[in-house]
Amino acid sequence: MVLVDPAAFRDIYACEMLREQFARVKPKNVTSSIAGRYSALGVAGTNTLLELFDGALPGPRRLTGGLVFSFEHPGSVHRARELLDTGPGIGGEYELVTRTAADTGDVHPWYHMLRADLGADSPLLMFLNEVTGEYFDSVSARRGPDGELLRSGYLDAAFGTGTGDRRRLRDITAVTLRVRPPRAARMADALGALGYRATTSPPGRPTDADEPTYRISGPGVDITLVASTTGAEGVLDITTDLHEAPPQEQEFVFGDTSRLVLRPDGTAHWTFTPPA
């Protein structure tokens, strides 16, 4: 999840290359227990999703972005909750989100949401989510051979699967965030409890890090937490791999705060300036 300023959001929304060549792109109108009602732009790969929000994101506090991890095996979120409580002792806020059928008034379980406790003042969110079978069936999503609630199945159902829907974007492979030092440690501990591997590098690497930087590796993605006492917290960049590499580097600039570069090596690098 990335919050961008209105000028960058308008440029991203208007970019034909994103919709026609880069990714499956879809506006979303969302109702969240965290931030109320707002609009977002979904940019989908095969298994991963980038959600972009403009600078008008509502909510009880200022939010600049975050990470969402989704489980494919039913029951995983409860195990994750146990690991957060009994491992690093970070804990989290759990909620079973429900939806009420408009025609019958019946209440259906929709997805399990576990929000890691990053501090009451955190502008960043870290969710561990698991959709229910009822939700999966409601959008006619494809399950795995053993009943897995596949992320790719959900994205295909939500964003389309036709031959014209194939785009260059394969998936997000790396994310960098600027985070306050205590929060960086909590995020690293939480991910460590879930089996991710964390190493640290000295202050000054990257240059705006005035505390040790955490480099966290897990299934399919590398996460860098730039621990800094200055600068706005938020997502600094993402790296993706591509189905098809361009013959030469291509650059796209969105406002003054975001830049996407497609590389001949089969990767793309998208940078952001977190809003203050």
C-alpha positions in Angstrom: 0.0 0.0 0.0 1.4 3.4 -1.1 0.0 6.9 -0.4 1.0 9.3 -3.2 0.3 13.0 -3.5 -2.7 14.1 -5.7 -0.5 15.3 -8.6 1.3 11.9 -8.8 -1.9 10.0 -8.4 -3.5 11.9 -11.3 -0.5 11.2 -13.6 -0.5 7.5 -12.6 -4.3 7.2 -13.2 -4.0 8.9 -16.6 -1.0 6.8 -17.8 -2.1 4.7 -20.8 1.1 2.6 -20.7 0.3 1.3 -17.2 -3.2 0.1 -18.3 -2.4 -1.1 -21.7 1.1 -2.6 -21.3 2.4 -2.7 -17.8 -0.2 -4.2 -15.5 -3.9 -5.0 -15.0 -5.1 -1.8 -13.5 -8.4 -1.2 -11.7 -9.9 1.6 -9.6 -11.3 0.4 -6.3 -13.8 1.9 -3.9 -13.0 0.5 -0.5 -14.7 0.5 2.9 -12.1 -0.1 5.6 -12.5 -0.5 9.4 -9.2 1.4 9.6 -9.7 4.4 7.3 -13.3 4.5 6.4 -14.3 4.9 2.7 -11.7 5.9 0.1 -10.7 5.2 -3.4 -7.6 3.3 -4.6 -6.0 2.2 -7.8 -5.0 -1.5 -7.9 -2.0 -2.5 -10.0 -2.0 -6.3 -10.3 0.7 -8.8 -11.1 0.3 -12.6 -11.1 0.4 -13.1 -7.3 0.9 -9.6 -5.9 -0.9 -6.3 -5.9 0.2 -2.7 -5.5 -2.5 -0.4 -4.2 -2.0 3.3 -4.7 -4.0 5.9 -2.7 -4.1 9.6 -3.2 -3.3 12.3 -0.6 -6.9 12.5 0.6 -6.9 9.2 2.4 -9.2 9.5 5.4 -8.8 7.9 8.8 -8.3 8.5 12.5 -4.6 9.2 11.9 -2.2 10.0 9.1 -1.4 6.8 7.1 1.3 6.7 4.4 1.4 3.1 3.4 2.2 -0.4 4.5 2.6 -4.1 3.8 -0.1 -6.7 3.4 0.7 -10.4 3.5 -2.1 -12.8 2.5 -2.3 -16.5 3.4 -3.4 -19.1 0.9 -3.9 -22.0 3.3 -7.1 -21.8 5.5 -6.2 -21.5 9.2 -2.9 -19.8 8.7 -3.9 -16.5 10.2 -4.7 -18.1 13.6 -1.2 -19.7 13.6 0.3 -16.3 12.7 -1.6 -14.7 15.6 -0.1 -17.3 18.0 3.4 -16.7 16.7 3.2 -13.0 17.1 1.8 -13.3 20.7 4.2 -16.0 21.9 7.3 -15.2 19.9 8.4 -11.6 20.0 5.4 -10.6 22.1 4.4 -8.0 19.6 0.8 -9.0 19.3 -1.8 -7.6 17.0 -5.4 -6.6 16.6 -7.5 -9.4 15.1 -10.9 -9.0 13.4 -13.2 -11.3 11.4 -14.5 -8.9 8.7 -18.1 -9.8 7.6 -20.4 -8.7 4.9 -24.2 -8.5 5.0 -26.1 -9.8 2.0 -28.3 -7.0 0.6 -31.1 -9.4 -0.4 -31.4 -11.6 2.7 -29.6 -9.7 5.4 -27.5 -12.7 6.2 -24.1 -12.0 7.6 -21.2 -13.9 5.9 -17.5 -14.2 7.1 -15.5 -12.4 4.5 -11.8 -12.3 5.6 -9.6 -12.6 8.7 -7.6 -9.5 9.3 -4.6 -9.4 11.7 -2.9 -6.1 12.1 0.6 -6.2 13.8 1.0 -3.7 16.6 3.5 -1.1 15.2 2.6 1.5 17.8 -0.3 3.8 18.3 1.4 6.6 16.3 2.4 4.5 13.4 1.6 5.9 9.9 2.4 2.5 8.5 0.3 -0.6 8.6 1.2 -4.3 8.4 -1.6 -6.7 7.8 -1.7 -10.5 7.8 -4.9 -11.4 6.0 -6.7 -14.6 5.0 -9.9 -14.5 2.9 -12.7 -17.0 3.6 -14.0 -19.7 1.3 -17.3 -17.8 1.2 -15.5 -14.7 -0.2 -13.5 -16.7 -2.7 -16.7 -18.4 -4.0 -18.5 -15.1 -4.2 -16.1 -13.7 -6.8 -15.7 -17.1 -8.5 -12.0 -17.3 -7.8 -9.9 -20.3 -8.7 -8.7 -22.5 -5.8 -5.6 -24.5 -5.7 -5.6 -28.3 -6.2 -5.8 -28.9 -2.4 -8.3 -26.1 -1.8 -5.8 -23.3 -1.4 -7.2 -19.8 -1.6 -4.7 -18.7 -4.3 -3.7 -15.1 -4.5 -3.5 -15.5 -8.3 -7.0 -16.9 -8.3 -8.3 -13.8 -6.5 -6.5 -11.4 -8.8 -7.7 -13.2 -11.9 -11.2 -13.0 -10.6 -10.9 -9.3 -9.7 -8.8 -8.0 -12.6 -9.5 -10.4 -15.5 -7.8 -13.3 -17.1 -8.4 -12.9 -20.9 -5.6 -13.1 -23.4 -5.7 -9.3 -23.7 -5.1 -9.0 -19.9 -1.5 -10.3 -20.0 0.8 -7.4 -19.2 4.5 -7.0 -18.5 4.3 -7.0 -14.7 4.9 -10.4 -13.2 5.2 -9.7 -9.5 6.7 -7.5 -6.8 10.0 -8.9 -5.7 11.4 -6.2 -3.3 10.1 -3.3 -1.2 12.0 -0.6 0.6 10.4 1.5 3.4 11.7 4.3 5.6 10.7 3.6 9.2 11.4 5.0 12.6 14.0 2.8 14.4 11.7 1.3 17.1 9.1 0.5 14.5 11.7 -1.1 12.2 12.7 -3.4 15.0 9.1 -4.4 15.7 8.5 -5.1 12.0 11.6 -7.2 11.8 10.7 -9.1 14.9 7.2 -9.8 13.6 8.4 -11.0 10.3 11.1 -13.1 12.0 8.5 -14.8 14.1 6.8 -15.8 10.8 10.0 -17.4 9.4 11.6 -14.4 7.5 15.3 -14.0 7.8 16.7 -10.6 8.9 20.2 -9.1 8.7 21.3 -5.6 9.5 23.8 -3.2 7.9 25.5 -0.2 9.6 24.1 3.3 9.7 24.7 5.3 6.5 23.8 2.5 4.2 21.5 3.7 2.5 22.7 7.3 3.0 19.6 8.6 4.9 19.7 5.8 7.4 20.9 7.0 10.8 20.3 3.7 12.4 21.0 0.1 11.3 19.1 -1.0 8.2 17.1 -4.2 8.3 17.2 -6.5 5.3 14.5 -9.1 5.5 14.2 -12.1 3.1 11.2 -14.3 2.8 9.2 -16.3 0.2 9.3 -14.4 -3.1 10.2 -11.0 -1.7 13.0 -9.0 0.0 12.1 -6.2 2.3 14.4 -3.4 3.3 13.6 -1.2 6.4 15.6 2.0 6.3 15.6 2.9 10.0 15.7 6.7 10.2 14.8 9.3 12.8 14.1 11.9 10.0 12.1 12.0 6.9 8.5 10.8 6.4 7.8 7.2 7.0 6.5 5.2 4.0 7.3 3.1 1.0 10.4 4.4 -0.9 10.5 2.0 -3.8 9.4 -1.4 -5.1 11.1 -3.7 -7.6 9.2 -6.1 -9.8 10.1 -8.7 -12.4 8.6 -8.6 -15.8 7.1 -11.1 -18.2 8.7 -9.2 -21.1 11.7 -6.9 -20.9 11.8 -3.7 -23.0 14.7 -3.5 -25.5 15.9 -0.4 -23.8 15.3 1.5 -20.6 12.0 3.2 -20.4 11.2 5.9 -17.8 7.8 7.3 -16.7 7.5 10.3 -14.3 4.4 10.9 -12.2 4.3 14.4 -10.7 7.4 15.4 -8.7 7.3 12.4 -6.3 7.1 9.1 -8.3 9.1 7.5 -11.1 8.9 4.1 -12.8 11.8 2.7 -14.8 11.4 -0.5 -17.0 14.8 -2.1 -17.5 16.2 -4.4 -20.2 17.3 -6.9 -17.5 13.6 -7.8 -17.0 12.9 -5.8 -13.9 11.1 -2.5 -13.1 11.9 -0.1 -10.3 9.2 2.3 -9.0 10.2 5.0 -6.6 8.0 7.2 -4.3 8.5 10.1 -2.0 6.4 9.5 1.1 4.1 12.5 1.9 5.1 14.4 5.0 
